[in-house]
Every structure is written in C-alpha cells, then in structure tokens.
C-alpha cells in the first residue's frame, strides 16, 4: 500500500515504529531525545522529520504542526490500542476534569506543553496512529477526545448498538 492510500495516522505510526519506537536502539533513543528537547528549527533540520513531512505531504505552511507532531510522538514510548484521551480519562481519570478542559481549550505552544504532560501522565503509552491523526486535525478531534475521555462511545457507535 502506498503512502498516498494510507491515513496520516498510519503513516505516522509507521514512521514512529521505524525511527523512534524501538527504544532499545541507540539511534532511536538519540533521535527521540533530540526531538523532545530541540528548538523548532532544529526539529525541522532532522532528516527523519523531513521524511515524515514528505510522507504526510506537509510543507512549510504546516511546519508548526510537523514540529508539534514529531516532538509529541517522541514522548510516546509504547504503542497501545487505547487513544490518549481514553488513557487519560474513564472511571478513574489520571488527568483531572479541569486539566482536561484546559487541554481542550489550549492552542499553540500551550497545547504542545499540556499534551506533553498528558502523554507522561498516561505512562507514555497510547495509540500512536490516533494521536498523530488527531494532532494533524486537532479542531475536528476535540469533540471525539471529550467522548473518549469521559468513556462514552461516539454517537455512531450508540446508533449501531440500538439497532442490534
């Protein structure tokens, strides 16, 4: 399957698995550390980040989104089936309701900082593909995050259950 036929989340998961997911590799640990600590221009100067940009079709106009995506993916240590919002919330949330509301309202650098803290609070484990797709389309993802955080199914899932 070509990258054009894959979703942005699947592309990002493949990139994460190849470049920073295998933390037993010194190269992966080094790249992840650089991406977590680097200034935006230094992140953009990483060849692996440019590989991600090409695979996702992101150009200079989306540089800030690319920097945020690469830096936050570097925080994740383990791919999981649960989304980050699911890992943060539920019956016993690890992220308080007030902090979650602040995350949902955040923009720019504040969003990046709060998201970074949220990943750490989720034991650096979540669905990498879902996180990447959500970060690239954050405005559309916010309502879904609310449903996932509070443990509710999305409305289309409720409709399916009523039919069955």
C-alpha positions as CSV (number, residue, x, y, z in Angstrom):
1,X,0.0,0.0,0.0
2,X,1.4,3.4,-1.0
3,X,1.7,6.3,1.5
4,X,-0.9,8.1,-0.5
5,X,-3.5,5.4,0.3
6,X,-2.7,5.3,4.0
7,X,-4.2,7.6,6.6
8,X,-2.0,10.2,8.2
9,X,-2.1,8.2,11.4
10,X,-1.0,5.0,9.8
11,X,1.9,6.9,8.1
12,X,2.9,8.5,11.4
13,X,2.7,5.1,13.2
14,X,5.0,3.6,10.5
15,X,7.4,6.4,10.9
16,X,7.4,6.2,14.7
17,X,7.9,2.5,14.6
18,X,10.9,2.8,12.2
19,X,12.6,5.9,13.7
20,X,11.8,6.2,17.4
21,X,9.6,3.3,18.5
22,X,12.4,0.8,19.1
23,X,13.9,2.4,22.2
24,X,16.4,-0.5,22.6
25,X,18.3,1.2,19.6
26,X,20.8,3.9,20.5
27,X,19.8,5.8,17.3
28,X,16.1,5.7,18.2
29,X,16.8,6.9,21.7
30,X,19.1,9.7,20.4
31,X,16.5,10.9,17.8
32,X,13.7,10.8,20.4
33,X,15.8,12.8,22.8
34,X,16.7,15.4,20.2
35,X,13.1,15.8,19.1
36,X,11.9,16.2,22.7
37,X,14.4,18.9,23.6
38,X,15.2,20.7,20.3
39,X,14.0,24.1,19.2
40,X,11.6,24.1,16.3
41,X,14.2,24.9,13.6
42,X,16.4,22.1,14.9
43,X,13.5,19.6,14.7
44,X,12.9,20.7,11.1
45,X,16.5,20.1,10.3
46,X,16.3,16.4,11.3
47,X,16.3,14.2,8.2
48,X,13.9,11.8,9.8
49,X,11.4,14.6,10.4
50,X,11.7,15.6,6.7
51,X,11.0,12.0,5.8
52,X,7.8,12.3,7.9
53,X,6.9,15.6,6.2
54,X,7.2,14.1,2.7
55,X,5.2,11.0,3.7
56,X,2.4,13.2,5.1
57,X,2.6,15.8,2.3
58,X,3.3,18.6,4.8
59,X,5.2,21.7,3.6
60,X,6.4,24.9,5.1
61,X,2.9,26.2,5.8
62,X,2.4,23.3,8.3
63,X,5.8,23.5,9.8
64,X,4.5,24.2,13.3
65,X,2.1,21.2,13.1
66,X,5.1,19.0,12.0
67,X,7.3,20.2,14.8
68,X,4.5,19.5,17.4
69,X,3.8,16.1,15.9
70,X,7.4,15.0,15.9
71,X,8.1,16.3,19.4
72,X,5.0,14.7,20.9
73,X,5.5,11.4,19.1
74,X,9.0,11.3,20.6
75,X,7.3,11.4,24.1
76,X,5.4,8.2,23.4
77,X,7.4,5.0,24.4
78,X,4.8,2.3,23.7
79,X,2.0,1.9,21.1
80,X,-1.3,0.9,22.7
81,X,-4.8,0.2,21.4
82,X,-6.3,2.9,23.6
83,X,-6.3,6.5,22.5
84,X,-4.5,9.1,24.7
85,X,-7.9,10.6,25.7
86,X,-9.1,7.1,26.8
87,X,-5.9,6.6,28.8
88,X,-6.3,9.9,30.5
89,X,-10.0,9.6,31.4
90,X,-12.5,7.0,32.2
91,X,-13.9,6.0,35.6
92,X,-10.7,6.9,37.4
93,X,-9.1,9.7,35.3
94,X,-5.3,10.3,35.6
95,X,-5.9,13.8,34.3
96,X,-8.4,15.9,36.3
97,X,-11.5,17.2,34.6
98,X,-10.2,20.8,34.9
99,X,-6.9,20.0,33.4
100,X,-8.6,18.1,30.6
101,X,-10.8,21.2,29.9
102,X,-7.7,23.3,29.8
103,X,-6.1,20.9,27.3
104,X,-9.2,21.1,25.1
105,X,-9.1,24.9,25.1
106,X,-5.3,25.1,24.5
107,X,-3.7,26.5,21.4
108,X,-0.1,26.8,20.0
109,X,2.7,26.3,22.5
110,X,0.4,25.8,25.4
111,X,-1.3,22.9,23.6
112,X,2.1,21.3,23.0
113,X,3.2,21.7,26.6
114,X,-0.1,20.3,28.0
115,X,-0.2,17.5,25.5
116,X,3.4,16.6,26.5
117,X,2.4,16.4,30.2
118,X,-0.7,14.4,29.3
119,X,1.4,11.8,27.5
120,X,3.7,11.5,30.5
121,X,0.6,11.1,32.8
122,X,-0.6,8.3,30.5
123,X,2.7,6.4,31.2
124,X,4.0,7.4,27.7
125,X,1.6,4.9,26.1
126,X,-1.2,5.4,23.7
127,X,-2.4,4.7,20.2
128,X,0.3,6.4,18.1
129,X,-1.7,6.5,14.9
130,X,-4.8,8.0,16.6
131,X,-2.6,10.6,18.4
132,X,-0.9,11.6,15.1
133,X,-4.2,11.8,13.2
134,X,-5.7,13.9,16.0
135,X,-2.8,16.3,16.2
136,X,-2.9,16.9,12.5
137,X,-6.6,17.6,12.6
138,X,-6.9,19.0,16.1
139,X,-10.0,21.1,15.7
140,X,-12.0,18.1,14.4
141,X,-10.5,15.8,17.0
142,X,-11.5,17.8,20.1
143,X,-15.1,16.6,20.3
144,X,-14.0,13.0,19.9
145,X,-11.5,13.4,22.7
146,X,-14.3,14.6,25.0
147,X,-16.3,11.4,24.3
148,X,-13.2,9.2,24.8
149,X,-12.1,11.0,28.0
150,X,-15.5,10.5,29.6
151,X,-15.7,6.9,28.4
152,X,-18.7,7.5,26.2
153,X,-19.0,5.9,22.8
154,X,-19.2,8.2,19.8
155,X,-22.8,8.7,18.7
156,X,-22.5,6.4,15.6
157,X,-21.4,3.6,18.0
158,X,-24.6,4.3,20.0
159,X,-26.7,4.0,16.9
160,X,-25.2,0.7,16.0
161,X,-25.8,-0.7,19.5
162,X,-29.5,0.4,19.3
163,X,-30.0,-1.4,16.0
164,X,-28.6,-4.6,17.3
